[in-house]
Amino acid sequence: MRKYFGTDGIRGRAGKFPITVDFFTKLGFAAGKVLTKKFQSASKPKVIIGKDTRVSGYMLESALEAGFSAAGVDVYLTGPIPTPAVAYLTKAMRAQIGVVISASHNLYQDNGIKFFSSTGTKLDDEIELEIEATIDAIENLDSEIIGKAKRVEDAQGRYAEFCKNTFPKELSLEGLKVVIDCAHGATYQVGPKVFNELGAEVIAIGVSPDGSNINQDCGSTDLDLLITEVRKNKADLGIAFDGDGDRVLMVSSQGQIIDGDQLLYIIVKAELISGTFQGGVVGTLMTNLAMEENLKANHVLFERSKVGDRYVSELMGERHWDYGGENSGHILLKKHHSTGDGIISALQVLKAIQQRQISFDEAVAEIELYPQILLNIAINEEVNLDAEHVQEAVKNAEKIMHDQGRVLLRKSGTEAKIRIMTECADRDLAMKAAEAIKKSIFG
């Protein structure tokens, strides 16, 4: 059983356990001890530490630096940078581990930590459990063993070039007017730079972080501002990143919200047309049924994993497939990166429409999603989703949708919430079913 780690690292309210200075110092030391034990060599292990723009990132970065150094690990600090950039730099700099201080799409009051392995993928469960077991075993080491800390030179520039290299050199974004919302988060510098240097006319919003405005009324969790700016500027499309830059949603020229399922389909469809697609596609239990049906109509294999990009990645690895994602905007393209990357995913969507010489709106029109209702219910105590009354509520909801829809109940891996999802061709029936479940279980 995990004590601290969830499905995507450790997350919580900054200043309250476990997102505290003393815990992060112990966590850094524990991770460092596991590293030195796992990678025994003449040189010291190396860790890359990045963060988003939250004000609490400063104290947590210093605490981790102290813990890793005390464990005999050399620390390389990047400053504010997207989560996938840390995964890239961990591989490029031959580091043994990468660390990101971020609470992703949460508001600034929260913070957290994610770990990457030397291959740029999420840490194995076994290593996370070993780190947890070592947290309370902090000790003092001799001076000659203690690690050093350095700043990574031009981390933003190196990552920008990595992103641009995933876009074909024979193509350009010239002629496209794009609004980019960086959520006052980790992409605020590198995001507009990449798209501008590839030729797009870029209108950047959400690029003035002050430590407390990350994800506030902007970014992929709140698209109203982006929709307004796309319409006002008569842009071809809008791109919205979350606070740490590993997920992306988009907006059509008419202000229609385009989710991760649709974006992944646009990418796959272009690969099918060009004859470069191989393998299949991994979605999750939340993936829209229309996505599955459209892929199968194109003779593309499709499988669902549990919700969470790490589970998508694991199933992609088992099947040796390069394409996967979640409707939340986590898109994994293993031919380009080891982890989900909002900038690279958006570039592949734009590559798809430029190759096919169609507009973004035309590409979007090729897949129409079924109405999907998602309710997030905050909880103060544990809820047993296998309880008889819960299962009875699910059966009743299915009857409301005439047994032609889907119901999914799950616990959030990052927040104290229960997520209720209903899906069918009739939006009113899906909403009625979701509200019936909410009322039956939570009153």
N, C-alpha and C positions, 0 to 999 in steps of 0.2 A: 504494500500500500504506500502511495506517495504521501509525504507529510507536507511538503511545500510546493512542489512542482505540479502545475496543471497541464492541460493539453498544449499550451504555448508558453512555457516558462513559468515564472512567478510574477503575480500581479496583485496590486492592492492600493490602498490609500497611502500616499507618501507621508512619512513621519509616524505611521502606525505599523506595528509588527505585521508582516515581516519586512516591510519596505522602510527599514531604518538603517542608520549609519552602522550601528554595532552588528546587526545581522548581515549586512552586505560585506562588512569587513571579514566576518567569519565565513561567509559564502565564498568570497574571493580566495581566502586561505584554503578552504576545503577543496574548491575546484583546482587550485594550484597544487595541492598535495596529491590529488588524484592524477593530475597531469604528470607531475614529476615521477610518480610511480609507474604510470603507463608508458611514458616516453623517456626511458632511461638512456641517456647519451652523454657525450662529453660536454655538449653545450646545454644551456638552460632552455627550458620550454619557452614558447613565445605566445602571448595572447594579444589579440586586437580588440580594443574597446571603443565602441561608438555609442552615440546617444542621439535622441531627438532634441527638441527645443524646450522641453519643460524645465522650469527653474530648479526643480528638485534634482535634475540630472547632475548638477555640479557637485552636490554633496555625495550622491551615490557613486559618481565616477571616482571621486577621491577615496571613498571607502573601499571600493573594489581594487583600485590601484594599490592601496596599502596592503590589503589582504593578499593579493597575488604576489606582490613584491616580497612580503614576509615569508611566503611559501617557496621563494626561490625562482619565480617566474619573471621574465622580462616582459614589460608592459608597453604596448604601442597604442597611443591615444589618437583618435581621428577627429574628435570634436563632433558637432552635429552632422549627421550623415544618414542616408536611408539604410534601413535594415539590410536589404539585399546587397548594398555596397560593402557592408561588413563581411557578409558571406563571401563575396568576391575577393576582398583584400585578404581574408584568412587563407584562401587558396593561393592567391598570387604571391603573398609574402611568406609562404611556407610556414605559417603559424600552426600551432597545435590546436588552438581553440579561438573562436570569435565570440564576443559578447556585445549585446545591444541593450542599452538602458532605455526602455520605452514601454509605454502602455498602449501603443498602437492607436486605435480609434477612440480611446477614452479621453475625457477632458483632463486638464492639466493637474487637477488635484491627485490623480492617480499616477503611479509609475510601476515599473516592473523590469524584468530582465529576461532575455532570451539567449540561449547558447547555440553556437554552431560548431560542428566538428571540423577537422582539418580539410574535409572534402566539401565544405560549404553547405552541409545538410544539418538538420536538427540533430541534437545529441541523442544517442540511443537511450532507451529507458534504463538500461543497466548502469550506465555512467551517471545519469541523474540520480538514481537511487544510491550509488556509491558516494556521490557528493553529499547527499542528505545525511548519510551515515557518518560522514567525516566532519560535519559542521561544528560539533561541540568538542573537537579534538585539536583546537588551536594551540600552538606552542611557539616558543621563541627559537630562532635559528641563529647560527653563527654569522657574523658579518659577511664573510666571504661567500656565503650561499645566497644571500638576499639578492633579489632581482632589481633591475633598473627600469626607469620609465622614460619614454621618448615620445615626441609628437611625430605622427606620420606626415611626411612632406607631400603636399598636393594630393591628398586623398580624394577630394572632390574631382579634380582634373582627371585622375587615373580612372575613376569610376565612370565619368562622363564619356571618356574614350571607349571604355568597355561597352557601355550602352549603345553608342553610335555604331560600333562595329557589328551589332546584330542587325543593322539595317543595311540592305544591299547598296553597294556603292553606285550602281547604275540607276538607282532611284533617287528622287528628291521629294521634299515636302513643299516645294515651291508652289504657290497658288492656293495653299490651304491657310485659312485664317482659323486659329485655334485659341480658345480660352483655356488656360490651365490654372486650376485651383490647387494650391499646395498645402492647404489646411494650416498655414503658419507652422508647418512642421519640417521634417528632415529633408524634404525635397525642395525647399524654398529657393535654394541657389542652383542646384544641379538640374532640376526639372526644366525650367524655362530655357536654360543654357543649351541642353541637348536638342530640344525641338527647334530652337532658333537656329542653331548651327547646321541643322539638316535642311533648313530653307523655309520653314513655316513662319508665317506672321503670327507672333505670339502675344497674347494679351494675358499677363500674369496677375492673378489675385491670390490672396492668402499667402503673401510672401513677406510679411512684416511681423515675425515672431517677437514677442516680448517676454516669453517665459510662462505666460498664463493664458494665452489666447489660442493655443493649439486645439484644433478641431472645433472651435467655438463658432457656431453658425456658419460653418464652411466645411470644405473637404468632402470626402465620400460619405460622411455620415449626415450631411445636411446640404442638399444640392440646390436649394432655392436661389442662393446667390449666383451660383454658376449658371443656372437656367436664365436668370435675369440678364446676366452679362452676355451670354450667347445670343439672346434675342436682340439686346440693345446694340451689340456690335455687328449683328448680321454675320456671325461666325459660321463656319461649316460644321463645327462640333465643339464640345467642351470635354475636358479631361479633369477628373477629380481624384486626387490621391488621398490616402489617409495619413495620419500623423507621422508614421514611420516609413511610409512609401512602399510597403510590400503588397498593397492592394490598389485597384483602380476601378472606378466606374466612369461612364461617359454619358454625354447628353447630345442628342441630335440637334440639328439646326432649328427644329421646331420646338425644342425644349423637352423632348421625350427622354426619360431616364432609361439608360441601357445598362443592364446588369452583367455580372461575370459570365453567366451562361451564354448570353447573346454574343458577348465579345469573343469568347472561346469558339463559338460556332463560326463567327466571321473568319477567324484565323484558320480553323480547320477547313472550312469551305474553300478558301483560296488555295490551301495546300492540295486539296483534292483536285481542283481544276488544273493546277500546275503539274500534277503528277508526282509531287514530292511527299505526300502524306504516307506514313507507314504506321502500322500497329493499330491502336485503338485509343479511346478517351476514357479517363476516369473522372467521374463526378462524385457527388456525395448524396446522402439521403435527402438533402435539401434541393438538389438539382431539379429544375423544372421538367415535368413529364414531356413537354413539347420538345425540349432539347434531346432527350433520349429518342423520341419518335423520329425526329428529323435526321439524327445521325444514322439510325438504323435504316431509314429510307435511302440513305446514301451508302449503305452496306459498310458502315463503320461500327466496329465493336465498341460496346459501352458497358462499363461496370460502375457500381456505386460503392464508396467507402463510407466509414463513419465521418461525421462532420469534423472538420479540422484539416488544415493544409498538411500537417505532418502525416495524417492517415492517407490523404490523397497521394502524397509523395511516396509513401511506403508501398501502396498498391501499384503505382506506376512502376516502381522498381521491380516488384515481383513479376509484373507483366512485360517489363522491358518496353514500356510505352513512353512517348515523349510529351503527351498532351494530357492535361488535367486541370481541374479548378473547381471553384465554388462560386455560387451566385453572388456572394458578398464581394467578389472582386479579386479574391486570391486566384491567380492564374499561374500554373506551373508549366513552363516550356523547357523541358530538360535539354533540348538541343542548344539552348541559349544560356541557361543558368541552372544552378543546382537548387534554387529556391524560388519562391514567388517574388516577382519584381514588377511593381506598378509601371515604371517607366518603360521597361523592355516590353511588357505586355501591350501597352498603348502603342509602342512603335510597331509591333507586329500587326496590330489592327490597321494602322495607317499604311503599313506595307501592303496589306491585303487589298485595300481599296485602290491604292496607287497602281499596283500590278494589274488589277482587273479594270482599271480606268472607270470606276464607278464612284458615286458619292457615298459618304457614310450613311446617309439616309436610305439610299438604295440597298446597301448591304444589310442594314437593320431590318428592312421590309421582308427579307428572305426567311425570317423566323419570327413567328408570332407566339409568344408565351401564353400558357394558361394562367388565369388569375390565381395568385398565391397570397394567402393571408398569413401574416406573421405577427403574433402577439408576444411581447416580452413581459413576463410577470415577475416582479421583484419578490423574493422570499426571505423570511427571517429564520426559517427552520427547515430541516431536511424534509423533502417530499418524496415519497416512495411511488415512482411512476409505474411500478408493477402491481400496486394495490388493486383490489377487485373493483372498488368504486371508480378508480381512474380508468381502468380498462373498459368498464361499462360506459363511461362517458365517451370514450373513443368510438365504441360500437354505435352509440346513439348518433354521434357526429357523422359517421359513415352513412347511416341511414338517411340523415338529413340531405346528404349529397347523392342519394339514390344509389349508393354503393358504386359510384363511378368517379370517386375522388380519392385523394390520399390524405392521411392524417399522420403527423409526426410530432411526438412530444419528446423533448430532450432537455437535459440540464446544460446550461452554458458552461463552457470550459474556462471562461475568463471572468465571469461575473456571477453574483448570487441571484440568478434568474432561471426561471423555467421558460423555455421557448415553445410556443404552440404554433404549428404550421398546418394549414389546410389548403387543399388545392383541388380545383375541378373547373370544368368549362364555364360554369355559371358563378360569377363573382359573388352574387347575393347569397347563393347557397353556401359558398365557401366561408363567407363572413358569418353567416348564421351558425354554421357548424363550429367555427372557432369561438364565437361568443358563448355558445352552449357549453363547450368544454370548460372555458374560463369560469362560467357561473357554477357549473357542477362541481368543479374541484376547489375553486378558491372563493366561491360565494359572491 
